[in-house]
Amino acid sequence: MVVILKKSGQDVRGCEVKLESERAPSDPKVFTKIHMHFTVRGRGLKRNLVEHAIRLSHEKYCSASIMLGKTAEITKDFAIIEE
């Protein structure tokens, strides 16, 4: 996601992702829900470009998200911190 933002000319200084999840109660106890909260730090970051980078990385480039999305509902949100 950071690479996508930098290619878009965004001055990204850092990115952190916190996850919350739920698993099935019985074996094989696969993940059923995953929520990702992105905190993106930088200067003059454009909200629409951050949202686009998160969506693109999740839907196209992240093999883990694509695999987990087969069994889990994945939701995302983000916050931008100006530095």
Summary of the structure (lengths in Angstrom):
residues: 83
radius of gyration: 14.3
end to end distance: 18.4
largest distance: 46.4
contacts: 216
relative contact order: 0.27
helix: 33%
strand: 43%
